[in-house]
Amino acid sequence: MDIKQIKITKINAKTLLLILGFVLALSLITGWFYWFEWKPTEVRKNCYQKVKDSLKGKEGSVSGFNNVYRACLVEHGMKPESVFVSN
């Protein structure tokens, strides 16, 4: 084996590890963003629209809206106390 071939192999291994580390870090950041930012926002938006559509044309109280909204949040795996809704 030639010395130049050994150096190229080491450089390729370091480059491969660097790329792998970058991809792993990017995946973790993307996953964190989805799980803690995007998903809760979409669940809240969908629950609000669902409750608004189901109560369309009906006279209802704010507390009734809040109860149905919070039930929807729990149904989709969120904690109702994490939503700032005043009664």
C-alpha positions as CSV (number, residue, x, y, z in Angstrom):
1,M,0.0,0.0,0.0
2,D,1.1,3.5,-0.8
3,I,1.4,6.2,1.9
4,K,-0.8,8.6,-0.1
5,Q,-3.6,6.0,-0.1
6,I,-3.5,5.7,3.7
7,K,-3.8,9.5,4.1
8,I,-6.7,9.6,1.7
9,T,-8.5,6.8,3.7
10,K,-8.0,8.7,7.0
11,I,-9.3,11.9,5.5
12,N,-12.3,10.1,4.1
13,A,-13.1,8.5,7.4
14,K,-12.9,11.8,9.2
15,T,-15.0,13.5,6.6
16,L,-17.5,10.7,6.9
17,L,-17.7,11.0,10.6
18,L,-18.1,14.8,10.3
19,I,-21.0,14.4,7.8
20,L,-22.6,11.7,10.0
21,G,-22.4,14.0,13.0
22,F,-23.9,16.9,11.1
23,V,-26.8,14.8,9.8
24,L,-27.4,13.4,13.3
25,A,-27.4,16.9,14.9
26,L,-29.7,18.2,12.1
27,S,-32.1,15.3,12.7
28,L,-32.2,16.0,16.4
29,I,-32.8,19.7,16.0
30,T,-35.5,19.0,13.4
31,G,-37.2,16.4,15.6
32,W,-37.1,18.7,18.6
33,F,-38.7,21.5,16.6
34,Y,-41.5,19.3,15.2
35,W,-42.3,17.7,18.6
36,F,-42.2,20.8,20.8
37,E,-43.2,23.6,18.4
38,W,-44.9,22.5,15.2
39,K,-47.1,19.6,16.5
40,P,-48.6,21.5,19.5
41,T,-49.4,24.5,17.3
42,E,-51.2,22.3,14.7
43,V,-53.2,20.5,17.4
44,R,-54.3,23.8,19.0
45,K,-55.2,25.2,15.6
46,N,-57.2,22.0,14.6
47,C,-59.0,21.8,17.9
48,Y,-60.0,25.5,17.8
49,Q,-61.4,25.1,14.3
50,K,-63.1,21.8,15.2
51,V,-64.8,23.4,18.2
52,K,-65.7,26.6,16.3
53,D,-67.3,24.5,13.5
54,S,-69.2,22.3,15.8
55,L,-70.7,25.2,17.7
56,K,-71.4,27.3,14.6
57,G,-75.0,28.7,14.8
58,K,-75.5,27.7,18.4
59,E,-75.6,30.0,21.4
60,G,-73.0,28.8,23.8
61,S,-71.0,30.1,26.7
62,V,-67.3,30.7,26.8
63,S,-66.9,28.1,29.5
64,G,-68.7,25.5,27.2
65,F,-66.3,26.4,24.4
66,N,-63.3,26.1,26.7
67,N,-64.5,22.7,28.0
68,V,-64.9,21.3,24.5
69,Y,-61.6,22.8,23.4
70,R,-59.7,21.3,26.4
71,A,-61.3,17.9,25.8
72,C,-60.1,18.0,22.2
73,L,-56.6,18.9,23.4
74,V,-56.6,16.0,25.9
75,E,-57.9,13.7,23.1
76,H,-54.9,14.6,21.0
77,G,-52.3,14.0,23.8
78,M,-51.8,17.5,25.2
79,K,-52.3,18.7,28.7
80,P,-55.2,21.1,29.1
81,E,-53.4,23.2,31.7
82,S,-50.7,24.0,29.1
83,V,-53.2,26.2,27.3
84,F,-53.8,29.7,28.6
85,V,-57.6,29.9,28.6
86,S,-59.3,32.0,31.2
87,N,-62.7,31.0,32.5
